[in-house]
């Protein structure tokens, strides 16, 4: 365990010393928040306001702000927890490029310990950045419309931890075979550009075609996004009910922002979302372990 602890400290320090890698990871959530708040907030606000006014119900600006802000920050966190993990995990690739990995394998360090050290250091670095991003997001939500309870914030933090666990495991599996800077940059670019769409963060799943919706429902990130939306917007929907909004209007809004998601027509409950996301973490970690075992046998 002493060797593992030393490797985790070594990887974490190297990550934070690499200014390019660190600032790229740190600035990504902030850029997304600025872009979302600048370009998407008006789109979401017009959509919510038109949907509610079509039902013949007036709504305070603060409630609209809370609804729009909740969707924005849940989208940001859903993307950041995975994309930041890919940036943090590039140290695994850089060690291959610089030859540091060969030096570590020559030392009396078991391959499994080395693999676990990369996973744990990536997890720690990503959690630190994503918790900081969560703090900024909560401050933004307090500005536009706050309807969260302590329980909602705790559930939000749990969602972030689960998504970071998933993002770290996924990035470990994807980055493990990479051996050049170009490969790492290409994978990071593809993930950053595409993940937000396939997890329902950039565009609600309800806006996709029926066929694509069914495909997306097999992806774990979809359930992570929905969990974030449910916990960030729970207070908003509760306030709507308290102000006398018809239940069908509230449910229609929940459907439109993917708080309610459906697997082949059946509504997915929140406990089921947790099971799917946790199962995906276990599966991805298992694949990562298997990749290391197979690689170790080939070297022998």
Secondary structure, DSSP 8 states (H G I E B T S, - for coil): -HHHHHHHHHHHHHHHH-HHHHHHHHHHHHHHHHHIIIIIHHHHHHHHHHHHHHTT----HHHHHHHHHHHHHHHHHHHHHHHHHHHHTHHHHHHHHHTHHHHHHHSS--HHHHHHHHHHHHHHHHHHHHHHHHHHHHHHHHHH-----HHHHHHHHHHHHHHHHHHHHHHHHHHHT--SHHHHHHHHHHHHHHHHHHTTSSS-GGGS-HHHHHHHTTSHHHHHHHHHHHHHHHHHHHHHHHTT--HHHHHHHHHHTTSS-EETTEE--HHHHHHHHHHHHHHHHHHHHHHHHHHHHHH-
